Amino acid sequence: MPKRTWLTDSPVAAVLLPIVGLAVAIGLWWGATIAFSIEPYLLPSPWDVVVKFFDQPGYLLQETGTSMLETIEGFGLAIVIGVPIALVIVRSVVLERLVYPLLLMVNSIPKVAIAPLLVIWMGFGQWPKVVMVLLMCFFPIVISTAQGMKSTPTELVELMRSLNASRAQEFFKLRLRYAMPQIFTGFKVAISLAVIGSVISEFVGATKGLGYVIQQSGASADTTLAFAAITLLSVMSIVLFYALVLLEHWLLPWAQEKR
């Protein structure tokens, strides 16, 4: 077992270490633009990006809100659909063998190729973007939930049954409890993919969102605006990821104690 220190156990360190890592990355980026005299139209410095953001804060925040909404809606829909499907798959070996190849097939299709088709089928509204996010999130959520439900020790299942526990008690008090850490691992993988999905969908047939901003700024050679949008996407992804981490800590304190 690794040695536990202040850096691994302290809540303060848990906050400071990501900030230090981010500051180092920004410093390297800034240093590279100075050391190699890179022109802003090729690689803007962090300061150029900040200035660009404050030139158009309302516009960029509005587009961030659009992308955030699409991401959360698609992610939530993936949970609502994916978790029940995983639970059904776990209950039947036949169904698992029947459905898994289909899931792998759908997951292997390049999502960039699907984006234009979603616009044709659903129009230019918000639904193509939400469905794209759903497709990006669906596979990791289903797989992590299914594997988590299978991780319950057999001896504990037999103990519950020997105590005449109902199927509902066995599911909620044992199987779901053991599965939750792995389910949250799938959620955390999926939320990063959700942001990617929203950007992919906004590249095709969109008139708003950060993906649309990146596409338009690329067409007009406004690299600094593109980097401002990319930075906001990164911030959005970090916020959503750590929101899930906090939710996991709140719902599963016992899982944190075992680590």
C-alpha positions as CSV (number, residue, x, y, z in Angstrom):
1,M,0.0,0.0,0.0
2,P,1.4,3.5,-0.9
3,K,2.6,5.6,2.0
4,R,0.0,8.2,3.0
5,T,1.2,11.8,3.5
6,W,-0.2,15.3,3.7
7,L,-0.2,15.6,-0.1
8,T,-2.4,12.5,-0.4
9,D,-4.7,13.0,2.7
10,S,-5.2,16.7,3.2
11,P,-8.3,18.4,1.7
12,V,-6.2,21.5,1.2
13,A,-3.7,19.6,-0.9
14,A,-6.6,18.1,-2.9
15,V,-7.5,21.7,-3.9
16,L,-4.0,23.2,-4.2
17,L,-2.4,20.4,-6.4
18,P,-4.8,20.8,-9.4
19,I,-4.3,24.6,-9.2
20,V,-0.5,24.2,-9.1
21,G,-0.7,21.8,-12.1
22,L,-2.8,24.2,-14.1
23,A,-0.5,27.1,-13.2
24,V,2.5,25.2,-14.4
25,A,0.8,24.3,-17.7
26,I,-0.2,28.0,-18.3
27,G,3.4,29.1,-17.4
28,L,4.9,26.6,-19.9
29,W,2.4,27.8,-22.6
30,W,3.3,31.4,-21.9
31,G,7.0,30.7,-21.8
32,A,6.9,28.9,-25.1
33,T,5.2,31.9,-26.8
34,I,7.9,34.2,-25.5
35,A,11.0,31.9,-25.9
36,F,10.1,31.0,-29.5
37,S,8.6,34.4,-30.5
38,I,5.4,32.8,-31.7
39,E,3.0,35.1,-33.5
40,P,-0.4,35.5,-31.8
41,Y,-2.2,34.4,-35.0
42,L,-0.4,31.0,-34.6
43,L,-0.4,30.6,-30.9
44,P,-1.7,33.4,-28.7
45,S,-0.3,33.8,-25.2
46,P,-2.6,33.3,-22.1
47,W,-2.7,37.0,-21.7
48,D,-4.0,37.5,-25.3
49,V,-6.7,34.9,-24.5
50,V,-7.8,36.8,-21.4
51,V,-7.9,40.1,-23.2
52,K,-10.0,38.5,-26.0
53,F,-12.4,37.1,-23.4
54,F,-12.9,40.5,-21.7
55,D,-13.4,42.1,-25.2
56,Q,-16.5,39.9,-25.7
57,P,-17.5,38.5,-22.3
58,G,-21.3,38.5,-22.8
59,Y,-21.1,36.7,-26.2
60,L,-18.7,34.0,-25.0
61,L,-20.6,33.4,-21.8
62,Q,-23.8,33.1,-23.7
63,E,-22.3,30.5,-26.0
64,T,-20.8,28.7,-23.0
65,G,-24.3,28.5,-21.5
66,T,-25.6,26.9,-24.7
67,S,-22.9,24.3,-24.8
68,M,-23.3,23.6,-21.0
69,L,-27.0,23.0,-21.4
70,E,-26.5,20.6,-24.3
71,T,-23.9,18.8,-22.4
72,I,-26.0,18.4,-19.2
73,E,-29.1,17.4,-21.1
74,G,-27.3,14.7,-23.1
75,F,-25.4,13.4,-20.1
76,G,-28.6,13.2,-18.0
77,L,-30.4,11.4,-20.9
78,A,-27.5,8.9,-21.2
79,I,-27.9,8.1,-17.4
80,V,-31.6,7.7,-17.6
81,I,-31.4,5.4,-20.6
82,G,-28.0,3.7,-20.0
83,V,-28.3,2.7,-16.3
84,P,-31.6,0.7,-16.7
85,I,-30.3,-1.0,-19.9
86,A,-27.1,-2.0,-18.0
87,L,-29.3,-3.4,-15.1
88,V,-31.3,-5.4,-17.6
89,I,-28.2,-6.8,-19.3
90,V,-26.8,-7.9,-16.0
91,R,-29.9,-10.0,-15.2
92,S,-29.7,-12.0,-18.4
93,V,-26.6,-13.7,-20.0
94,V,-28.5,-14.2,-23.2
95,L,-29.5,-10.5,-23.4
96,E,-25.9,-9.5,-22.6
97,R,-24.5,-11.6,-25.5
98,L,-27.2,-10.2,-27.7
99,V,-26.8,-6.5,-26.9
100,Y,-23.0,-6.1,-26.3
101,P,-22.0,-6.5,-30.0
102,L,-24.6,-3.8,-30.9
103,L,-23.2,-1.5,-28.2
104,L,-19.7,-2.0,-29.5
105,M,-20.8,-1.4,-33.1
106,V,-22.5,1.9,-32.2
107,N,-19.6,3.0,-30.1
108,S,-17.1,2.3,-32.9
109,I,-18.8,4.5,-35.4
110,P,-17.0,7.9,-35.7
111,K,-19.3,10.4,-34.2
112,V,-18.2,13.1,-36.7
113,A,-19.8,11.0,-39.4
114,I,-23.1,10.8,-37.5
115,A,-23.4,14.6,-36.8
116,P,-24.6,15.5,-40.4
117,L,-27.1,12.7,-40.3
118,L,-28.5,13.9,-37.0
119,V,-29.1,17.3,-38.5
120,I,-30.9,15.7,-41.5
121,W,-33.1,13.6,-39.2
122,M,-33.8,16.1,-36.5
123,G,-33.2,19.6,-38.0
124,F,-31.1,22.5,-36.8
125,G,-32.5,22.7,-33.3
126,Q,-31.0,21.5,-30.0
127,W,-32.0,17.9,-30.3
128,P,-29.2,16.8,-32.7
129,K,-26.6,18.2,-30.2
130,V,-28.3,16.5,-27.2
131,V,-28.4,13.1,-29.0
132,M,-24.8,13.5,-30.0
133,V,-23.8,13.9,-26.4
134,L,-26.0,10.9,-25.5
135,L,-24.2,8.8,-28.0
136,M,-20.8,9.8,-26.6
137,C,-21.8,9.1,-23.0
138,F,-23.9,6.0,-23.5
139,F,-21.2,3.3,-23.8
140,P,-19.0,4.1,-20.8
141,I,-22.1,4.5,-18.6
142,V,-23.6,1.1,-19.6
143,I,-20.3,-0.7,-19.4
144,S,-19.3,0.7,-16.0
145,T,-22.7,0.1,-14.5
146,A,-22.8,-3.5,-15.8
147,Q,-19.3,-4.3,-14.5
148,G,-20.1,-2.6,-11.2
149,M,-23.2,-4.7,-10.7
150,K,-21.1,-7.9,-11.4
151,S,-18.5,-6.9,-8.8
152,T,-20.6,-7.9,-5.8
153,P,-18.8,-10.7,-3.9
154,T,-20.7,-14.0,-4.3
155,E,-20.4,-14.9,-0.7
156,L,-22.3,-11.7,0.3
157,V,-25.0,-12.5,-2.1
158,E,-25.4,-16.0,-0.7
159,L,-25.4,-14.5,2.8
160,M,-28.2,-12.1,2.0
161,R,-30.3,-14.9,0.4
162,S,-29.7,-17.1,3.5
163,L,-31.2,-14.3,5.6
164,N,-34.3,-14.4,3.3
165,A,-33.6,-11.0,1.9
166,S,-36.0,-10.0,-0.9
167,R,-34.6,-9.2,-4.4
168,A,-35.2,-5.5,-3.8
169,Q,-33.2,-5.6,-0.5
170,E,-30.4,-7.6,-2.3
171,F,-30.3,-5.0,-5.1
172,F,-30.5,-1.8,-3.1
173,K,-28.6,-2.8,0.1
174,L,-25.9,-4.9,-1.5
175,R,-25.4,-4.9,-5.3
176,L,-26.1,-1.2,-5.9
177,R,-23.8,-0.3,-2.9
178,Y,-20.9,-2.3,-4.4
179,A,-21.6,-1.0,-7.9
180,M,-21.8,2.7,-7.1
181,P,-18.0,3.5,-7.1
182,Q,-17.6,1.9,-10.5
183,I,-20.8,3.6,-11.8
184,F,-19.4,7.0,-10.8
185,T,-16.1,6.1,-12.6
186,G,-18.2,5.7,-15.7
187,F,-20.0,8.9,-15.1
188,K,-16.7,10.8,-14.8
189,V,-15.4,9.3,-18.0
190,A,-18.7,10.1,-19.7
191,I,-18.9,13.8,-18.6
192,S,-15.6,14.6,-20.4
193,L,-16.8,12.8,-23.5
194,A,-20.1,14.8,-23.2
195,V,-18.2,18.1,-23.7
196,I,-16.5,16.6,-26.7
197,G,-19.9,15.5,-28.1
198,S,-21.4,18.9,-27.8
199,V,-18.5,20.5,-29.6
200,I,-18.7,17.9,-32.5
201,S,-22.4,18.5,-32.9
202,E,-21.9,22.3,-33.0
203,F,-19.4,22.0,-35.9
204,V,-22.3,20.9,-38.1
205,G,-25.5,22.8,-38.6
206,A,-25.2,25.0,-35.6
207,T,-25.6,28.8,-35.1
208,K,-24.5,29.0,-31.5
209,G,-22.4,27.2,-28.9
210,L,-18.6,27.2,-28.3
211,G,-18.1,24.7,-31.1
212,Y,-19.7,27.1,-33.5
213,V,-17.5,29.9,-32.1
214,I,-14.4,27.8,-32.8
215,Q,-15.5,27.0,-36.3
216,Q,-16.3,30.6,-37.2
217,S,-13.1,31.9,-35.6
218,G,-11.1,29.4,-37.6
219,A,-12.8,30.5,-40.8
220,S,-11.9,34.1,-40.0
221,A,-8.3,33.3,-38.8
222,D,-9.1,34.7,-35.3
223,T,-7.0,32.2,-33.4
224,T,-7.2,34.1,-30.2
225,L,-11.0,33.9,-30.1
226,A,-10.7,30.1,-30.9
227,F,-8.4,29.7,-27.9
228,A,-10.8,31.7,-25.7
229,A,-13.6,29.3,-26.6
230,I,-11.3,26.3,-26.1
231,T,-10.3,27.6,-22.7
232,L,-13.9,28.0,-21.7
233,L,-14.6,24.4,-22.9
234,S,-11.8,23.2,-20.7
235,V,-13.1,25.1,-17.7
236,M,-16.6,23.7,-18.3
237,S,-15.2,20.2,-18.5
238,I,-13.2,20.7,-15.2
239,V,-16.2,22.2,-13.4
240,L,-18.6,19.3,-14.5
241,F,-16.0,16.6,-13.6
242,Y,-15.3,18.0,-10.1
243,A,-19.0,18.5,-9.5
244,L,-19.3,14.7,-10.0
245,V,-16.3,14.1,-7.7
246,L,-18.0,16.2,-5.0
247,L,-21.3,14.4,-5.5
248,E,-19.5,11.0,-5.2
249,H,-17.8,12.2,-2.0
250,W,-21.1,13.2,-0.6
251,L,-23.1,10.1,-1.6
252,L,-20.3,7.5,-1.0
253,P,-18.2,8.6,1.9
254,W,-17.5,4.9,2.8
255,A,-16.0,4.4,-0.7
256,Q,-13.5,7.2,0.0
257,E,-12.5,5.7,3.3
258,K,-11.5,2.4,1.6
259,R,-9.0,4.1,-0.7
